[in-house]
């Protein structure tokens, strides 16, 4: 029998500044208000019935946030009835989906959150302990997209069950206010797992994402055809109906990550070591961008009723980006080998540097959705440092994708009953190669010949729940201090009602 669950969260959020502290709004699926305000979140749905071969479930999640922010120059308060501030109320569909499962194959259709990793204290309500949720390209930082996803759960391909395969394939549509309206998004991931011993597994996988099609203000409508879909899937260049850039390079904005992971199972604990390396073009897929990526160490006890149940440490590095030069003048030999119909490639030799993660020259909104970065939230969207960012307007990509960061998170249960999560993040932020926060940049120069200056930033959070039968009091304390974000302090207080029925 499908188990039915319902919950209602009412949450107040208060900040000492014009915007909420970083960890109060990051990785919240784009639902939190931008300044001080409130959030109401209604969730209902069923779970799979494991006693049946064919299983199904559904889910709905509706959110509304109220935000009150100071009036900036040029803004008006018409109709607000307030002086010196204005208010807004936003209704959002967070999830609306139906899922079906048969054996190891699952189909999700509609708007559904992706599965994340590294939850602490055995509860997903406090969110992942990781900055990326274990997925550098799709972290749970932005709103959900409508579409479908076919997932194949791990299955063995050898008699001794040493080698396993799993993956996913899906298509989605952007419905936000962005530079290329109505752009489509495709996601394919393929993983292989080696069960090296009863205790040790090794995973290697490719998580590939492509943004393509849509209506561009420069090129007009970019056609959705079977030929273009096929070219997009294989990372090929566009046909004659494509843009000049798509004909020269791959069609659309192609990005993703390469994932390497070890899992070790102790008698009553587990450890995971993961390297999640982003790429933005062929040079990254060939691992020319080593050592860029997020390096994660997670330790967790099986018993989730301890004072400390889980610990996560992450180190972020994204400075190299395949090198400091994208191309150089071609030699006569290279020009002779180039396509005679492509004057640009006859004149230039591509070295592949300057990957510029989560940005694109034609899909200028980059890897953002409703103003939020879809992947790693430390790659903040444009306007963040200047304080002009708002998800209510079109965002043109990310402003900070070259950084070094340390992140640590501890989770457990206070008095072995009340779940909590502590997070502390220190980052050195350099902006991008061509638009550094503080000049000069390494761009176009030999690596190591320039001493670059970062903006230092510290962001922390302590959040938890106090369970009270069908209710839970939720709370959080947050702070930012540094040069990238304003120095602010914030707090949340809320009440969640939960009900389950078989």
Protein Blocks (a to p, Z undefined) as FASTA:
>chain_A
ZZddddddddddddfbfbdcfklmgonlomacfbdcddddddddddddfkbmbdcddddd
dddddddddddehiacehklpghiacddddddfbdcddddehjaccdedjdddddehieh
hiaklopfbfnlopaklnolaccdeddddddddddfbfklmaccdddddddddfbdcfbg
hiacddddddddddfbfkbccdddddddddeehjdfklopadddfklmmmmmnopacdfk
bcfklmmmcghjdddddddddddddfkbccddddddddfbfklmnopmpcgdcddddddd
fblcbfblbdcdddddfflnopabfbdcddfklmmmpcfklmklmmpccehianlgoiaf
klmnlpaeehiafblfklccehklnopacfkbccebjfblcdcdddddddddehhlaccd
ddddddddebjfklcfbdcdfehpaehiaccdddddddddddddddehjaccddddddde
djkbccddddddddddddddZZ
